[in-house]
Amino acid sequence: DADCRPASTRWLSHMAGGFRDDKQIVLGYGAYEMHPGLLNKVIRFETFFSAQQFLSFALAGLPYMGVGRNLAYRKALFFRHKGFLSHHNLPSGDDDLFINQAATGRNTRVVIHPEAITYSVPKTSWGAWYRQKTRHMSTGRHYRFIHSLLLGVFALSQALYYPLFVATLVLAPAFREPAVILFAARLMLQLVFWPLSLKKLNEKGLLGYCLVFDVFLWLYYLVFAAAVIRKPRMSGN
C-alpha cells in the first residue's frame, strides 16, 4: 500500500525470495507504528491477533487472506484469475478477496522476518478505527464457504470462552474443576506462544496487554459482528 514503509532496505529481497520453488503468492506481515495511548495498543494487538490467524492458516496449508500492506503475487496468476473482476463492485478488500480466490496450500509462502515487515501509520481516533475495521471485515462474508465456516467457529469459540467459563463457575459447580483445568491449560499455552509470536513479528510492548485484550475479545466480536452481515457502503475512504 502507498502509506506503508518497509522495515529495512532488504524488504524487497526477502519478499522476492519467497517466490522460489514456483510459489505464486507471498504473504508478509503488515504492522502498525508504535505510538502512545490505549488505542494504538488495541490496533496493534488486533493486527497481531489477525496475523496469527491468517499466517498460521497459510503455514498449515489453508491460506485464506492477505493484507495489501505486505503482499506479493505473480502477474501471470493475477491475469489468470482475471484480477479483481469477481469483486470489482465491492468498496474494499480487493487484495484480501483475490488471495482468498487464488491462494492454495501449494502456491503460497509466508515470509516472516524483522526486515520483511512493513509499517503503516495507525488511526488516531476510535471512530476512524471503527470505520476502517468495519470496512475491512465486511469483505469476510465473500470468503469461500470452508474459510467462512472455520473462521466463524474460531470467532464463536473466542467470543464465548470467557462468558461460558464464568457461567460454569457460577451456575455449574459440578464442572468447576475441569473448567479451571482447561482454563489453566489454555493460559499456559498462551503464555508460551504469545512471546514467541510477538518476537517473530517484531511486536514490542504488547505482551503485558495480551491477556487483558484477550479477555475482552468477546466485546470486539460483538461490536464488529454487524460488519459481516450488513451491506457495505460504496465508498473507498
C-alpha positions as CSV (number, residue, x, y, z in Angstrom):
1,D,0.0,0.0,0.0
2,A,1.1,3.6,-0.7
3,D,1.0,4.6,3.0
4,C,3.4,1.8,4.1
5,R,7.2,1.9,4.7
6,P,9.4,-1.1,4.7
7,A,11.2,-2.0,7.9
8,S,14.6,-2.2,6.0
9,T,16.3,-1.9,2.7
10,R,16.1,-5.7,2.4
11,W,12.3,-5.9,2.4
12,L,12.1,-6.4,-1.3
13,S,14.8,-9.0,-1.3
14,H,13.0,-11.1,1.4
15,M,9.6,-10.9,-0.3
16,A,11.0,-11.7,-3.8
17,G,12.9,-14.6,-2.2
18,G,9.6,-16.1,-1.3
19,F,8.8,-16.9,-4.9
20,R,11.4,-19.8,-5.1
21,D,10.1,-23.3,-5.8
22,D,7.4,-22.0,-8.2
23,K,5.4,-20.2,-5.4
24,Q,2.9,-17.7,-6.8
25,I,1.9,-15.8,-3.7
26,V,4.0,-14.4,-0.8
27,L,2.2,-13.3,2.4
28,G,4.0,-10.9,4.7
29,Y,3.2,-9.1,7.9
30,G,1.9,-5.5,7.8
31,A,2.3,-3.9,11.2
32,Y,1.4,-0.5,12.6
33,E,3.7,2.0,14.1
34,M,4.1,2.2,17.9
35,H,2.6,5.3,19.5
36,P,1.5,6.2,23.0
37,G,-2.1,5.6,24.1
38,L,-4.6,2.7,24.5
39,L,-6.0,2.9,21.0
40,N,-2.6,2.3,19.5
41,K,-2.1,-0.8,21.7
42,V,-5.6,-2.1,20.7
43,I,-4.9,-1.6,17.0
44,R,-1.5,-3.3,17.2
45,F,-2.9,-6.2,19.2
46,E,-5.8,-6.7,16.8
47,T,-3.4,-6.6,13.9
48,F,-1.1,-9.1,15.6
49,F,-4.1,-11.4,16.5
50,S,-5.4,-11.3,13.0
51,A,-1.9,-12.0,11.6
52,Q,-1.5,-15.0,13.9
53,Q,-4.7,-16.4,12.3
54,F,-4.1,-15.9,8.6
55,L,-0.4,-16.6,8.7
56,S,-0.9,-19.8,10.7
57,F,-3.7,-20.9,8.4
58,A,-1.3,-20.3,5.5
59,L,1.5,-22.2,7.1
60,A,-0.9,-25.1,7.7
61,G,-1.7,-25.2,4.0
62,L,-5.0,-23.3,4.1
63,P,-4.4,-19.7,3.1
64,Y,-7.5,-17.5,3.1
65,M,-6.4,-13.9,3.0
66,G,-3.6,-11.4,2.8
67,V,-3.1,-7.7,3.6
68,G,-2.2,-5.2,0.9
69,R,0.2,-3.6,3.3
70,N,2.6,-6.5,2.7
71,L,1.7,-8.9,-0.1
72,A,3.1,-10.1,-3.4
73,Y,1.8,-12.3,-6.2
74,R,2.9,-13.1,-9.8
75,K,1.4,-11.1,-12.7
76,A,0.5,-14.3,-14.5
77,L,-1.5,-15.5,-11.6
78,F,-3.3,-12.2,-11.4
79,F,-4.4,-12.3,-15.0
80,R,-5.2,-16.0,-14.9
81,H,-7.8,-15.2,-12.2
82,K,-9.0,-12.1,-14.1
83,G,-7.6,-9.8,-11.5
84,F,-10.2,-8.2,-9.2
85,L,-13.1,-8.7,-11.7
86,S,-15.1,-11.1,-9.5
87,H,-15.3,-8.5,-6.7
88,H,-14.9,-5.2,-8.6
89,N,-18.2,-3.9,-7.3
90,L,-17.1,-4.0,-3.6
91,P,-15.8,-0.8,-2.0
92,S,-12.8,-2.5,-0.4
93,G,-11.0,-5.8,0.2
94,D,-9.7,-6.3,-3.4
95,D,-6.3,-7.8,-2.3
96,D,-7.9,-9.8,0.5
97,L,-10.5,-11.4,-1.7
98,F,-8.0,-12.0,-4.5
99,I,-5.9,-14.1,-2.2
100,N,-9.0,-15.9,-1.0
101,Q,-9.8,-16.8,-4.6
102,A,-6.3,-17.6,-5.9
103,A,-4.2,-18.9,-2.9
104,T,-3.7,-22.6,-2.2
105,G,-1.5,-24.6,0.1
106,R,0.9,-25.3,-2.8
107,N,1.3,-21.9,-4.4
108,T,1.6,-19.7,-1.3
109,R,4.6,-19.0,1.0
110,V,4.7,-17.0,4.2
111,V,7.7,-14.7,4.8
112,I,8.3,-13.7,8.4
113,H,11.4,-11.7,9.1
114,P,12.0,-8.5,11.0
115,E,13.5,-7.0,7.8
116,A,10.5,-8.0,5.7
117,I,7.8,-6.3,7.8
118,T,6.1,-3.1,6.6
119,Y,4.8,-0.4,8.9
120,S,1.8,1.9,8.5
121,V,0.5,4.9,10.4
122,P,-2.4,3.8,12.7
123,K,-5.6,5.6,13.1
124,T,-5.7,8.2,15.9
125,S,-9.4,8.2,16.8
126,W,-11.7,5.3,17.9
127,G,-14.3,6.4,15.3
128,A,-11.8,6.3,12.4
129,W,-10.5,2.9,13.5
130,Y,-14.1,1.5,13.8
131,R,-14.9,2.7,10.3
132,Q,-11.7,1.1,9.0
133,K,-12.3,-2.2,10.7
134,T,-16.0,-2.5,9.6
135,R,-14.9,-1.8,6.0
136,H,-12.3,-4.5,6.2
137,M,-14.4,-7.0,8.0
138,S,-17.3,-6.6,5.6
139,T,-15.3,-8.5,2.9
140,G,-15.2,-11.6,5.1
141,R,-18.7,-12.7,4.0
142,H,-17.4,-13.2,0.5
143,Y,-14.8,-15.8,1.5
144,R,-15.1,-19.4,0.4
145,F,-17.5,-21.4,2.4
146,I,-14.9,-23.6,4.1
147,H,-12.9,-20.5,5.2
148,S,-16.1,-18.7,6.5
149,L,-17.0,-21.9,8.4
150,L,-13.6,-22.3,10.1
151,L,-13.3,-18.6,10.9
152,G,-16.8,-18.5,12.2
153,V,-16.2,-21.4,14.5
154,F,-13.0,-19.9,15.7
155,A,-14.6,-16.5,16.4
156,L,-17.5,-18.1,18.2
157,S,-15.2,-20.1,20.4
158,Q,-13.2,-16.9,21.2
159,A,-16.3,-14.9,21.9
160,L,-18.0,-17.4,24.2
161,Y,-14.9,-18.7,26.0
162,Y,-14.8,-16.3,29.0
163,P,-18.6,-15.8,29.4
164,L,-19.0,-19.6,29.4
165,F,-16.1,-20.0,31.8
166,V,-17.7,-17.5,34.3
167,A,-21.1,-19.1,33.8
168,T,-19.7,-22.5,34.6
169,L,-18.1,-21.3,37.8
170,V,-21.3,-19.7,38.9
171,L,-24.0,-22.0,37.7
172,A,-22.5,-25.4,37.3
173,P,-20.4,-26.3,40.5
174,A,-20.0,-29.9,39.3
175,F,-18.0,-28.8,36.3
176,R,-15.8,-26.2,38.1
177,E,-12.7,-28.4,38.4
178,P,-12.5,-29.4,34.8
179,A,-13.3,-25.9,33.7
180,V,-10.5,-24.5,35.8
181,I,-8.1,-27.2,34.5
182,L,-9.0,-26.3,30.9
183,F,-8.6,-22.6,31.7
184,A,-5.2,-23.1,33.2
185,A,-4.0,-25.3,30.3
186,R,-5.1,-22.7,27.7
187,L,-3.5,-19.9,29.7
188,M,-0.2,-21.8,29.9
189,L,-0.2,-22.3,26.1
190,Q,-0.9,-18.6,25.5
191,L,2.0,-17.6,27.8
192,V,4.3,-19.9,25.8
193,F,3.2,-19.0,22.3
194,W,2.4,-15.3,22.7
195,P,6.1,-14.3,23.4
196,L,7.3,-16.4,20.5
197,S,4.8,-15.0,18.1
198,L,5.4,-11.4,19.2
199,K,9.1,-11.9,18.8
200,K,8.7,-13.3,15.3
201,L,6.6,-10.4,14.2
202,N,8.8,-7.9,16.0
203,E,5.9,-6.5,18.1
204,K,7.2,-4.8,21.2
205,G,5.5,-3.7,24.3
206,L,2.3,-5.8,23.8
207,L,2.9,-8.9,25.9
208,G,1.6,-7.3,29.1
209,Y,-1.6,-6.3,27.4
210,C,-2.3,-9.6,25.5
211,L,-4.1,-11.3,28.4
212,V,-6.3,-8.2,29.1
213,F,-7.2,-7.8,25.5
214,D,-7.9,-11.5,25.1
215,V,-10.4,-11.3,27.9
216,F,-12.3,-8.6,26.0
217,L,-12.3,-10.3,22.6
218,W,-15.9,-11.2,23.1
219,L,-16.7,-7.5,23.1
220,Y,-14.6,-7.0,19.9
221,Y,-16.6,-9.7,18.1
222,L,-19.9,-8.3,19.4
223,V,-19.1,-4.7,18.2
224,F,-18.0,-5.8,14.8
225,A,-20.4,-8.6,14.1
226,A,-22.7,-6.3,12.2
227,A,-20.0,-5.5,9.8
228,V,-20.0,-9.1,8.5
229,I,-23.8,-9.0,8.0
230,R,-24.8,-5.6,6.6
231,K,-24.1,-4.4,3.1
232,P,-21.1,-2.1,3.0
233,R,-21.4,1.4,1.6
234,M,-19.9,2.1,-1.8
235,S,-17.1,4.2,-0.6
236,G,-13.3,3.9,-0.9
237,N,-12.5,6.0,2.2
